[in-house]
Amino acid sequence: MLSGKHIVLGITGSIAAYKAVDILRAFKKKSAKVSVVMSRPAANFISPLTLETLSGQPVLVGRFNKKTSNLQHIYLAREADMLLVAPATANIIGKFAHGIADDFLSTLYLAFTNKVIIAPAMNVHMYTHKTVVNNMMYLADIGVDIIPAGEGELACGDTGAGRLADVDIIIEHVCSCFDSKKSLLGKKILITAGASREQIDDFRFISNPSTGKMGYVLADEAKRRGAEVTLISAPTNLLPSKQIKLIKINTAQEMYNTVVNHFDHFDALVMAAAVADYTPLNKFSGKIKKQGKPLTIELKPTIDILKSMGKRKKKQVVVGFAAEVENIIENAKEKLEQKNLDMIVLNDISKKGAGFGLDTNIISIIDKAGNVAEYPIMKKEAVAGVILDKVENLLY
């Protein structure tokens, strides 16, 4: 798949720079030509000589020098099929977003006309800072692929999003960009993601720990397969790939209204969002003051989006998700039948490696006939592939 492809691997000054060695090795095993471009800070984390030895190509570091032609960034931009920056710091993301060209890598980016991918790596507070988020959103809007950072313990001791995505995820994403498989070409897929927020007052809400990652990777995978994708998302820190239409909502009612407005025009609905089952009967205006005594908040059921779409569907494929902890198969089958679904993806959230806020999942898929297919622990990107394979079988 990568044989004969020329990939520029950009490396910037993150502690995760050492992982570039594994990325480079993987590309070489797949017979790709790799040219390495490093920022000067990156050379403090990993030796250019190491990368030059592994790539078999001269490594360009920092600014232009006597050994480098003043037009080398132009020549390399013409020759290469892809620019991958991994790890990408907040600094290089900001340069790319604002057209700052003060070293070889940032200058190369402005001259590059083929596929550009960045894999961010930084502290969680930097990764979620509004400035960095806006820069990544802008880059995504103009066609740069963003591979979301993973979650976990960071080098600084903090915990959260900001880790460089796993090497196998990065390699899989790069390979998919050269994959000519377009099995969903001509199909329109509607996907929901994230955890809805049900407002108690103007500043507090009821929600759940869902990060939205499952829905986002489903959207990315469907897009890679050629589908026209619309993603309806509750608040998350994630960014979809380019050419995915993103509609942001907050509440279960907003999710329902948006799904209803789009459903009739789509071939499939995949409801990966974690939508609240209950919402406050009355929303308090302003902020509820602490009074030192119990507070009772009356809740009412939210509208059942899946059940409504199950009744409404004509030719559409409707896929639901079920997060269960006991009687999991029985409960999922009951949900599938009651809501008239074509299939349901079951998560046993009591298992290690499954559930909310993780990069992995353990699923079972139940079809309309009651057949149960069980799968081992997998990255959510792989889970998305399994789910969409099943959706394809139902669509064709």
C-alpha positions as CSV (number, residue, x, y, z in Angstrom):
1,M,0.0,0.0,0.0
2,L,2.9,2.4,0.8
3,S,5.3,0.8,-1.7
4,G,6.9,3.5,-3.8
5,K,5.3,6.3,-1.9
6,H,7.4,9.2,-0.7
7,I,6.5,10.5,2.8
8,V,8.0,13.4,4.6
9,L,8.1,12.8,8.3
10,G,8.1,16.1,10.3
11,I,9.3,15.9,13.9
12,T,8.9,18.7,16.4
13,G,10.1,19.3,20.0
14,S,8.0,17.0,22.1
15,I,9.1,14.2,24.5
16,A,7.1,11.9,22.1
17,A,9.7,12.6,19.4
18,Y,11.3,9.2,20.2
19,K,8.2,7.5,18.8
20,A,9.1,8.9,15.4
21,V,11.7,6.0,15.2
22,D,8.9,3.5,15.3
23,I,6.8,5.4,12.7
24,L,9.9,5.6,10.4
25,R,10.6,1.9,10.8
26,A,7.0,1.0,10.0
27,F,7.1,3.1,6.8
28,K,10.3,1.5,5.7
29,K,8.9,-2.0,6.3
30,K,6.1,-1.0,3.9
31,S,8.7,0.0,1.3
32,A,8.0,3.7,1.5
33,K,10.7,6.4,0.9
34,V,10.9,8.6,4.0
35,S,12.5,12.0,4.2
36,V,12.8,13.4,7.7
37,V,12.5,17.1,8.6
38,M,13.1,18.2,12.2
39,S,12.6,21.4,14.1
40,R,15.7,22.4,16.1
41,P,14.1,21.6,19.5
42,A,13.3,18.1,18.2
43,A,17.0,17.4,17.8
44,N,17.3,17.8,21.6
45,F,15.0,14.8,22.0
46,I,16.3,12.5,19.3
47,S,19.5,12.4,17.2
48,P,19.3,13.3,13.6
49,L,22.0,10.7,12.9
50,T,19.6,8.0,14.2
51,L,16.9,9.1,11.8
52,E,19.3,9.5,8.9
53,T,20.6,6.0,9.4
54,L,17.2,4.5,9.5
55,S,15.7,6.5,6.6
56,G,18.8,6.3,4.4
57,Q,18.1,9.9,3.5
58,P,19.7,13.2,4.7
59,V,17.8,14.7,7.6
60,L,16.9,18.4,7.4
61,V,17.1,20.2,10.8
62,G,15.9,23.7,11.6
63,R,16.5,26.5,9.1
64,F,18.1,26.4,5.7
65,N,21.9,25.9,5.7
66,K,24.9,25.8,3.3
67,K,24.2,22.2,2.5
68,T,20.6,22.9,1.6
69,S,19.4,24.6,-1.5
70,N,17.3,27.7,-1.0
71,L,14.7,25.9,-3.1
72,Q,14.9,22.5,-1.4
73,H,11.5,23.0,0.3
74,I,10.0,23.5,-3.2
75,Y,11.7,20.4,-4.6
76,L,10.7,18.2,-1.7
77,A,7.1,19.5,-1.8
78,R,7.0,18.5,-5.5
79,E,8.4,15.1,-4.9
80,A,6.6,13.9,-1.8
81,D,3.2,12.3,-1.7
82,M,2.4,13.1,1.9
83,L,3.6,15.3,4.8
84,L,3.1,13.7,8.3
85,V,4.1,15.7,11.4
86,A,4.3,13.4,14.4
87,P,4.6,14.6,17.0
88,A,3.2,18.0,16.3
89,T,3.6,20.6,19.0
90,A,1.3,23.6,19.7
91,N,4.0,25.8,18.2
92,I,4.1,24.1,14.8
93,I,0.3,23.8,14.7
94,G,0.1,27.6,15.3
95,K,2.7,28.3,12.6
96,F,0.8,26.1,10.1
97,A,-2.6,27.8,11.0
98,H,-1.2,31.3,10.6
99,G,1.2,30.9,7.7
100,I,4.4,31.5,9.6
101,A,7.4,30.2,7.7
102,D,10.5,30.6,9.9
103,D,12.2,27.2,9.5
104,F,12.3,24.4,6.9
105,L,9.3,22.5,8.2
106,S,6.9,25.4,8.3
107,T,8.2,26.7,4.9
108,L,7.7,23.2,3.4
109,Y,4.2,23.1,4.7
110,L,3.2,26.3,2.8
111,A,4.7,24.8,-0.4
112,F,3.1,21.4,0.0
113,T,0.1,20.7,-2.2
114,N,-0.5,17.0,-1.4
115,K,-2.0,15.3,1.8
116,V,-0.9,16.8,5.1
117,I,-1.5,15.0,8.4
118,I,-0.6,16.1,11.9
119,A,-0.6,14.1,15.1
120,P,-0.6,16.5,18.1
121,A,1.3,15.8,21.3
122,M,1.4,18.2,24.3
123,N,0.1,18.8,27.8
124,V,-3.6,18.3,28.3
125,H,-4.2,22.0,29.2
126,M,-2.3,23.0,26.1
127,Y,-4.2,20.5,23.9
128,T,-7.6,21.8,25.2
129,H,-6.7,25.5,25.2
130,K,-9.1,27.4,23.0
131,T,-6.3,28.9,20.9
132,V,-4.9,25.4,20.1
133,V,-8.3,24.0,19.5
134,N,-9.2,26.9,17.1
135,N,-5.9,26.4,15.2
136,M,-6.6,22.7,14.8
137,M,-10.2,23.4,13.7
138,Y,-9.0,25.9,11.1
139,L,-6.4,23.4,9.8
140,A,-9.1,20.7,9.6
141,D,-11.4,23.1,7.7
142,I,-8.7,23.7,5.0
143,G,-8.0,20.0,4.5
144,V,-5.4,19.0,7.0
145,D,-6.0,15.6,8.7
146,I,-5.8,15.8,12.5
147,I,-5.1,12.4,14.2
148,P,-6.6,13.0,17.7
149,A,-4.2,12.7,20.7
150,G,-4.7,9.8,23.0
151,E,-5.6,10.0,26.7
152,G,-3.6,8.8,29.7
153,E,-0.7,9.8,31.9
154,L,1.4,12.5,30.4
155,A,5.2,13.0,30.8
156,C,4.5,16.0,33.0
157,G,2.5,13.9,35.4
158,D,-0.9,15.3,34.4
159,T,-3.6,12.9,33.1
160,G,-5.8,13.5,30.1
161,A,-5.8,14.0,26.4
162,G,-2.5,15.0,24.8
163,R,-0.5,11.9,24.3
164,L,0.7,11.2,20.8
165,A,-1.7,8.7,19.2
166,D,-0.5,5.1,19.1
167,V,1.9,4.4,16.3
168,D,-0.4,1.7,14.8
169,I,-3.2,4.3,14.6
170,I,-1.0,6.7,12.8
171,I,0.3,4.1,10.4
172,E,-3.3,2.9,9.8
173,H,-4.4,6.5,9.1
174,V,-1.6,7.1,6.6
175,C,-2.3,3.8,4.8
176,S,-6.0,4.6,4.6
177,C,-5.2,7.8,2.7
178,F,-3.6,5.8,0.0
179,D,-6.3,3.1,0.0
180,S,-8.5,3.2,-3.0
181,K,-11.3,1.3,-1.3
182,K,-14.5,3.4,-1.6
183,S,-17.1,0.8,-0.5
184,L,-19.5,3.5,0.7
185,L,-19.2,5.8,-2.3
186,G,-22.6,7.4,-3.0
187,K,-24.0,6.6,0.4
188,K,-25.1,9.2,3.0
189,I,-24.3,8.3,6.6
190,L,-25.7,10.2,9.6
191,I,-23.7,9.6,12.8
192,T,-24.2,11.0,16.4
193,A,-21.5,11.4,19.0
194,G,-20.7,12.7,22.5
195,A,-22.6,13.1,25.7
196,S,-25.6,15.3,25.8
197,R,-25.8,18.0,28.5
198,E,-29.1,18.6,30.3
199,Q,-29.1,22.0,31.9
200,I,-30.1,22.3,35.6
201,D,-29.4,26.0,35.6
202,D,-27.4,28.3,33.4
203,F,-24.1,26.9,34.7
204,R,-24.7,23.3,35.7
205,F,-25.8,20.3,33.7
206,I,-26.4,16.5,33.9
207,S,-24.2,14.5,31.6
208,N,-22.0,11.3,31.5
209,P,-18.3,10.5,30.8
210,S,-18.6,9.8,27.1
211,T,-15.7,11.5,25.2
212,G,-17.4,11.1,21.8
213,K,-14.4,9.2,20.3
214,M,-16.4,6.2,19.0
215,G,-18.7,8.5,17.0
216,Y,-15.8,10.5,15.6
217,V,-13.8,7.5,14.5
218,L,-16.9,6.1,12.9
219,A,-17.4,9.3,11.0
220,D,-13.7,9.3,9.9
221,E,-13.9,5.7,8.7
222,A,-17.2,6.2,6.8
223,K,-15.6,9.2,5.1
224,R,-12.5,7.2,4.1
225,R,-14.8,4.6,2.6
226,G,-16.3,7.3,0.4
227,A,-19.6,8.1,2.2
228,E,-21.1,11.6,2.5
229,V,-21.0,12.0,6.3
230,T,-22.9,14.3,8.7
231,L,-21.8,14.2,12.3
232,I,-24.2,15.5,15.0
233,S,-22.0,16.0,18.1
234,A,-22.6,16.9,21.7
235,P,-19.7,18.9,23.2
236,T,-16.3,17.2,22.9
237,N,-12.6,18.1,22.5
238,L,-12.4,16.2,19.2
239,L,-12.2,17.3,15.6
240,P,-13.6,15.3,12.6
241,S,-11.6,14.9,9.4
242,K,-12.1,17.2,6.5
243,Q,-15.3,17.1,4.4
244,I,-17.3,15.8,7.3
245,K,-20.3,18.1,8.0
246,L,-20.3,18.8,11.7
247,I,-23.4,19.9,13.5
248,K,-22.9,20.8,17.2
249,I,-25.7,20.4,19.7
250,N,-26.0,20.3,23.5
251,T,-29.2,18.7,24.7
252,A,-31.1,15.5,24.0
253,Q,-33.9,17.6,22.5
254,E,-31.5,19.4,20.2
255,M,-30.1,16.0,19.2
256,Y,-33.6,14.7,18.4
257,N,-34.6,17.8,16.4
258,T,-31.4,17.7,14.3
259,V,-31.6,13.9,13.7
260,V,-35.3,14.3,12.6
261,N,-34.4,17.2,10.2
262,H,-31.8,15.0,8.5
263,F,-32.9,11.4,8.8
264,D,-35.1,11.1,5.7
265,H,-32.3,12.2,3.4
266,F,-29.8,9.5,4.6
267,D,-29.1,5.9,4.0
268,A,-28.0,5.0,7.5
269,L,-28.1,6.4,11.0
270,V,-25.5,5.2,13.5
271,M,-26.5,6.5,17.0
272,A,-23.1,6.4,18.9
273,A,-24.0,9.4,21.1
274,A,-24.5,8.9,24.8
275,V,-27.8,10.7,25.1
276,A,-29.3,11.4,28.5
277,D,-32.3,9.4,29.5
278,Y,-33.6,12.2,31.8
279,T,-33.6,16.0,31.8
280,P,-34.7,18.5,34.5
281,L,-38.5,19.1,34.4
282,N,-37.8,22.8,34.9
283,K,-34.5,24.6,34.3
284,F,-33.6,27.2,36.9
285,S,-32.7,30.7,35.7
286,G,-29.3,32.0,36.7
287,K,-27.3,30.0,39.3
288,I,-28.8,28.0,42.1
289,K,-27.4,29.2,45.4
290,K,-26.1,26.8,48.0
291,Q,-28.5,26.8,50.9
292,G,-27.1,24.2,53.1
293,K,-30.0,21.8,52.8
294,P,-31.0,19.1,50.3
295,L,-32.1,20.2,46.9
296,T,-34.7,18.2,44.9
297,I,-34.5,18.4,41.1
298,E,-37.5,16.7,39.4
299,L,-36.5,14.9,36.1
300,K,-38.6,13.9,33.1
301,P,-37.7,11.3,30.4
302,T,-36.0,12.6,27.3
303,I,-37.5,11.7,23.9
304,D,-36.2,8.3,22.7
305,I,-34.4,9.2,19.5
306,L,-33.7,5.6,18.4
307,K,-37.2,4.4,18.9
308,S,-38.6,7.4,17.0
309,M,-36.3,6.8,14.1
310,G,-37.0,3.1,14.2
311,K,-40.7,3.9,13.6
312,R,-39.9,6.5,11.0
313,K,-37.5,4.6,8.9
314,K,-38.3,3.4,5.4
315,K,-35.2,2.2,3.6
316,Q,-32.7,3.4,6.2
317,V,-30.4,1.2,8.2
318,V,-30.6,2.2,11.9
319,V,-27.8,1.2,14.3
320,G,-28.0,1.6,18.0
321,F,-25.6,1.2,20.9
322,A,-26.2,-0.3,24.3
323,A,-24.0,0.1,27.4
324,E,-24.9,-2.6,29.8
325,V,-23.5,-4.2,33.1
326,E,-25.8,-7.1,33.7
327,N,-28.1,-9.4,31.6
328,I,-26.3,-7.7,28.8
329,I,-27.4,-9.9,25.8
330,E,-31.0,-10.0,26.9
331,N,-31.2,-6.3,27.5
332,A,-29.5,-5.5,24.2
333,K,-31.9,-7.8,22.3
334,E,-34.9,-6.3,24.0
335,K,-33.7,-2.8,23.0
336,L,-33.1,-3.9,19.4
337,E,-36.6,-5.3,19.1
338,Q,-38.4,-2.5,20.9
339,K,-36.7,0.2,18.9
340,N,-37.0,-1.6,15.5
341,L,-33.2,-1.5,14.9
342,D,-31.3,-3.3,12.2
343,M,-28.4,-4.0,14.6
344,I,-27.2,-3.0,17.9
345,V,-23.6,-2.6,19.2
346,L,-23.3,-3.9,22.8
347,N,-20.7,-2.6,25.2
348,D,-20.2,-4.5,28.5
349,I,-18.9,-1.4,30.3
350,S,-18.0,-3.5,33.4
351,K,-15.1,-5.1,31.5
352,K,-11.6,-3.7,31.6
353,G,-10.7,-1.9,28.4
354,A,-14.4,-1.2,27.5
355,G,-16.6,1.8,28.2
356,F,-16.3,5.5,28.3
357,G,-13.1,7.6,28.0
358,L,-10.9,4.8,26.6
359,D,-9.1,4.3,23.3
360,T,-10.2,0.7,23.2
361,N,-13.5,-1.2,23.4
362,I,-15.0,-4.7,23.7
363,I,-18.1,-5.1,21.7
364,S,-20.7,-7.6,20.6
365,I,-23.0,-7.0,17.6
366,I,-26.5,-8.3,17.5
367,D,-28.5,-8.4,14.2
368,K,-32.2,-8.3,13.6
369,A,-32.3,-12.1,13.6
370,G,-30.8,-12.2,17.0
371,N,-27.4,-13.5,15.9
372,V,-24.6,-12.4,18.3
373,A,-21.1,-11.8,17.0
374,E,-18.5,-11.2,19.8
375,Y,-15.2,-9.4,19.4
376,P,-12.0,-9.1,21.5
377,I,-10.6,-5.9,22.8
378,M,-9.7,-3.6,19.9
379,K,-8.8,0.0,19.3
380,K,-11.9,2.1,18.6
381,E,-10.6,2.7,15.0
382,A,-10.7,-1.1,14.4
383,V,-14.2,-1.3,16.1
384,A,-15.4,1.4,13.7
385,G,-14.2,-0.8,10.8
386,V,-16.1,-3.8,12.1
387,I,-19.3,-1.8,12.6
388,L,-19.2,-0.3,9.1
389,D,-18.5,-3.6,7.5
390,K,-21.8,-4.8,9.0
391,V,-23.6,-1.6,7.9
392,E,-22.3,-2.1,4.3
393,N,-23.7,-5.6,4.3
394,L,-27.1,-4.2,5.2
395,L,-27.0,-1.4,2.7
396,Y,-26.1,-3.6,-0.3
